[in-house]
Amino acid sequence: MPPYQGDVKPLTHNLDLRKFFDYYDDGDPYHLSAVGMLMEAINKADPSILDSSADWFETWKWGGKRKDLRTPSEWIGLD
């Protein structure tokens, strides 16, 4: 982030992760890097959030399998 002058700080706001799913491009190195940084921050805060037994992941799995995407077990290395 560029430096700011004096006591003037950039405006910030809470981000809605749902919007990121719409625009995520796994071929974009900036997107990949940003997601890696987010994963590191989550693991630092509470590693159980990214566990495959986490409540959010169990809910997500109920959405069903999409034919055009890899399965969760493929992208966590189980297949």
Backbone as a chain_set.jsonl record, in Angstrom:
{"seq": "MPPYQGDVKPLTHNLDLRKFFDYYDDGDPYHLSAVGMLMEAINKADPSILDSSADWFETWKWGGKRKDLRTPSEWIGLD", "coords": {"N": [[0.844, -1.164, 0.0], [0.573, 2.223, -0.81], [2.372, 4.867, 0.833], [0.78, 7.071, 3.173], [0.031, 10.515, 3.815], [0.851, 12.368, 6.681], [-1.65, 12.297, 9.164], [-3.617, 11.212, 7.635], [-5.378, 8.501, 6.704], [-6.069, 5.689, 4.555], [-9.456, 4.964, 3.566], [-11.236, 2.236, 4.882], [-13.132, -0.832, 4.68], [-15.384, -3.516, 5.551], [-15.027, -6.634, 3.905], [-16.903, -8.639, 1.618], [-16.795, -11.911, 1.294], [-18.27, -13.539, -0.407], [-18.609, -12.176, -2.798], [-16.08, -12.327, -3.894], [-15.895, -14.94, -4.81], [-17.306, -14.874, -7.164], [-15.598, -13.592, -8.947], [-13.14, -14.792, -8.821], [-10.149, -16.05, -10.209], [-8.408, -18.775, -10.93], [-6.159, -18.85, -12.464], [-4.886, -16.493, -12.271], [-2.094, -14.931, -11.018], [-2.088, -13.018, -8.965], [-4.542, -13.362, -7.701], [-4.203, -15.987, -6.783], [-2.047, -15.608, -5.009], [-3.201, -13.817, -3.18], [-5.264, -15.404, -2.07], [-3.704, -17.362, -0.9], [-2.448, -15.804, 1.059], [-4.686, -15.139, 2.594], [-5.405, -17.688, 3.498], [-3.171, -18.258, 5.125], [-3.531, -16.298, 7.096], [-5.975, -17.126, 8.195], [-5.249, -19.67, 9.167], [-3.414, -18.868, 11.087], [-5.048, -17.461, 12.857], [-7.08, -19.345, 13.589], [-6.728, -22.535, 13.044], [-8.645, -24.572, 12.817], [-10.739, -23.606, 11.348], [-10.29, -24.112, 8.674], [-10.527, -26.818, 8.506], [-11.655, -29.953, 7.248], [-13.836, -30.88, 8.603], [-15.171, -28.714, 9.523], [-18.002, -26.678, 10.329], [-18.929, -24.831, 8.322], [-17.903, -25.953, 5.991], [-19.141, -28.417, 5.904], [-21.779, -27.57, 5.483], [-21.432, -26.321, 2.989], [-20.836, -28.528, 1.357], [-23.324, -29.707, 1.057], [-24.407, -28.408, -1.053], [-24.089, -29.819, -3.342], [-22.648, -31.63, -6.151], [-20.887, -30.177, -8.803], [-20.713, -30.552, -12.275], [-18.829, -29.28, -13.848], [-16.642, -28.68, -12.31], [-13.849, -29.601, -10.189], [-14.028, -32.088, -7.598], [-14.389, -31.572, -3.997], [-12.686, -33.398, -2.67], [-10.738, -33.818, -4.582], [-9.393, -31.316, -4.754], [-8.323, -31.116, -2.251], [-6.552, -33.06, -2.202], [-7.259, -35.783, -1.94], [-8.024, -37.476, -3.947]], "CA": [[0.0, 0.0, 0.0], [1.392, 3.436, -0.837], [2.333, 5.603, 2.102], [-0.148, 8.191, 3.246], [0.67, 11.686, 4.399], [0.347, 12.823, 7.973], [-2.611, 11.433, 9.849], [-4.656, 10.802, 6.695], [-5.292, 7.069, 6.408], [-7.06, 5.29, 3.543], [-10.71, 4.42, 4.067], [-11.34, 0.78, 4.809], [-14.462, -1.368, 4.938], [-15.425, -4.974, 5.606], [-15.167, -7.281, 2.603], [-17.858, -9.73, 1.52], [-16.109, -12.981, 0.565], [-19.141, -14.123, -1.443], [-18.354, -11.464, -4.053], [-14.81, -12.789, -4.442], [-16.114, -16.192, -5.52], [-17.783, -14.554, -8.51], [-14.534, -13.05, -9.791], [-11.879, -15.508, -8.601], [-9.55, -16.674, -11.393], [-7.28, -19.565, -10.421], [-5.007, -18.661, -13.334], [-4.334, -15.164, -11.995], [-1.133, -15.057, -9.914], [-2.456, -12.134, -7.856], [-5.629, -14.026, -6.987], [-3.604, -17.123, -6.071], [-1.259, -15.072, -3.903], [-4.109, -13.249, -2.188], [-5.929, -16.504, -1.379], [-2.672, -17.947, -0.04], [-2.293, -14.909, 2.213], [-5.88, -15.307, 3.414], [-5.293, -18.989, 4.164], [-2.187, -18.112, 6.195], [-4.141, -15.512, 8.175], [-6.971, -17.98, 8.843], [-4.52, -20.684, 9.943], [-2.811, -18.208, 12.245], [-6.121, -17.106, 13.786], [-7.745, -20.556, 14.078], [-6.574, -23.551, 12.002], [-9.818, -25.445, 12.688], [-11.658, -23.015, 10.374], [-10.048, -24.731, 7.371], [-10.597, -28.266, 8.637], [-12.75, -30.505, 6.443], [-14.992, -31.162, 9.467], [-15.735, -27.436, 9.964], [-19.429, -26.532, 10.024], [-19.169, -24.139, 7.049], [-17.587, -26.862, 4.898], [-20.218, -29.409, 5.879], [-22.904, -26.9, 4.83], [-21.066, -26.115, 1.589], [-20.922, -29.802, 0.645], [-24.723, -30.012, 0.774], [-24.755, -27.758, -2.307], [-24.042, -30.798, -4.423], [-21.489, -31.705, -7.027], [-21.028, -29.538, -10.121], [-20.006, -31.334, -13.283], [-17.748, -28.521, -14.477], [-15.571, -28.399, -11.344], [-13.291, -30.732, -9.463], [-14.687, -32.346, -6.316], [-13.575, -31.127, -2.863], [-11.622, -34.35, -2.347], [-9.663, -33.633, -5.556], [-8.566, -30.161, -4.483], [-7.603, -31.232, -0.986], [-5.559, -34.101, -2.396], [-7.707, -37.12, -1.54], [-8.252, -38.29, -5.152]], "C": [[0.896, 1.235, 0.0], [1.313, 4.17, 0.493], [1.301, 6.73, 2.04], [0.533, 9.322, 4.0], [0.022, 12.056, 5.718], [-0.55, 11.805, 8.625], [-3.73, 10.949, 8.939], [-4.432, 9.339, 6.321], [-6.34, 6.715, 5.368], [-8.324, 4.757, 4.212], [-10.699, 2.914, 3.921], [-12.787, 0.38, 5.087], [-14.374, -2.887, 4.976], [-15.679, -5.53, 4.212], [-16.171, -8.427, 2.689], [-17.217, -10.829, 0.666], [-16.957, -13.585, -0.538], [-18.908, -13.454, -2.792], [-17.045, -11.932, -4.705], [-14.976, -14.092, -5.214], [-16.572, -15.943, -6.954], [-16.643, -14.187, -9.459], [-13.201, -13.781, -9.659], [-11.421, -16.207, -9.873], [-8.32, -17.449, -10.928], [-6.07, -19.546, -11.348], [-4.316, -17.32, -13.116], [-3.376, -15.241, -10.808], [-1.458, -14.153, -8.732], [-3.586, -12.748, -7.028], [-5.073, -15.192, -6.165], [-2.82, -16.66, -4.85], [-2.158, -14.546, -2.792], [-4.82, -14.35, -1.392], [-4.935, -17.218, -0.455], [-2.457, -17.119, 1.219], [-3.485, -15.034, 3.165], [-5.827, -16.625, 4.174], [-4.295, -18.936, 5.317], [-2.777, -17.356, 7.379], [-5.182, -16.339, 8.933], [-6.283, -19.028, 9.702], [-3.882, -20.094, 11.189], [-3.873, -17.897, 13.301], [-6.765, -18.338, 14.421], [-7.694, -21.624, 12.986], [-7.805, -24.435, 11.809], [-10.826, -24.884, 11.679], [-11.51, -23.698, 9.022], [-10.043, -26.256, 7.425], [-11.805, -28.791, 7.854], [-13.96, -30.899, 7.282], [-15.643, -29.88, 9.988], [-17.191, -27.313, 9.511], [-19.683, -25.898, 8.662], [-18.921, -25.076, 5.868], [-18.649, -27.943, 4.774], [-21.452, -28.818, 5.18], [-22.644, -26.74, 3.341], [-21.224, -27.393, 0.776], [-22.361, -30.171, 0.287], [-25.185, -29.353, -0.516], [-24.696, -28.686, -3.496], [-22.797, -30.668, -5.283], [-21.794, -31.033, -8.356], [-20.175, -30.296, -11.116], [-18.791, -30.616, -13.849], [-16.569, -28.231, -13.549], [-15.051, -29.683, -10.722], [-14.042, -30.894, -8.138], [-13.799, -31.846, -5.178], [-12.442, -32.086, -2.538], [-10.468, -34.247, -3.334], [-8.78, -32.445, -5.184], [-7.986, -30.133, -3.085], [-6.671, -32.437, -1.019], [-5.967, -35.494, -1.993], [-7.97, -38.026, -2.741], [-6.98, -38.389, -5.976]], "O": [[1.879, 1.283, 0.739], [0.303, 4.098, 1.192], [1.002, 7.26, 0.97], [1.496, 9.102, 4.734], [-1.202, 12.056, 5.849], [-0.257, 10.609, 8.642], [-4.69, 10.34, 9.411], [-3.427, 8.988, 5.702], [-7.385, 7.361, 5.296], [-8.265, 4.17, 5.292], [-10.199, 2.385, 2.928], [-13.562, 1.151, 5.653], [-13.406, -3.473, 4.491], [-16.451, -4.965, 3.437], [-16.27, -9.1, 3.715], [-17.111, -10.684, -0.552], [-16.412, -14.096, -1.517], [-19.003, -14.111, -3.828], [-16.925, -11.93, -5.93], [-14.258, -14.32, -6.187], [-16.257, -16.722, -7.854], [-16.731, -14.451, -10.658], [-12.232, -13.417, -10.324], [-12.211, -16.879, -10.537], [-7.306, -16.849, -10.571], [-5.054, -20.17, -11.042], [-3.276, -17.049, -13.716], [-3.797, -15.582, -9.703], [-1.128, -14.495, -7.596], [-3.582, -12.662, -5.8], [-5.427, -15.363, -4.999], [-2.923, -17.257, -3.778], [-1.913, -14.794, -1.611], [-4.962, -14.239, -0.174], [-5.296, -17.629, 0.648], [-2.303, -17.664, 2.312], [-3.319, -15.035, 4.385], [-6.163, -16.677, 5.357], [-4.547, -19.51, 6.377], [-2.552, -17.726, 8.532], [-5.266, -16.266, 10.159], [-6.685, -19.254, 10.843], [-3.819, -20.749, 12.229], [-3.627, -18.052, 14.497], [-6.974, -18.381, 15.634], [-8.537, -21.619, 12.089], [-7.986, -24.995, 10.728], [-11.685, -25.625, 11.201], [-12.493, -23.85, 8.296], [-9.598, -26.907, 6.48], [-12.85, -28.143, 7.808], [-15.011, -31.221, 6.727], [-16.564, -29.942, 10.803], [-17.559, -27.791, 8.437], [-20.548, -26.361, 7.918], [-19.63, -25.013, 4.863], [-19.014, -28.339, 3.667], [-22.093, -29.496, 4.377], [-23.527, -26.992, 2.522], [-21.691, -27.354, -0.362], [-22.587, -30.88, -0.694], [-26.249, -29.696, -1.031], [-25.215, -28.355, -4.562], [-22.013, -29.728, -5.153], [-22.832, -31.288, -8.966], [-19.032, -30.644, -10.82], [-17.833, -31.257, -14.28], [-15.598, -27.599, -13.965], [-15.724, -30.714, -10.728], [-14.621, -29.935, -7.626], [-12.589, -31.706, -5.358], [-11.351, -31.651, -2.17], [-9.33, -34.553, -2.978], [-7.556, -32.535, -5.279], [-7.229, -29.221, -2.754], [-6.073, -32.798, -0.006], [-5.101, -36.326, -1.723], [-8.124, -39.235, -2.567], [-6.973, -39.033, -7.025]]}, "num_chains": 1, "name": "protein.A"}
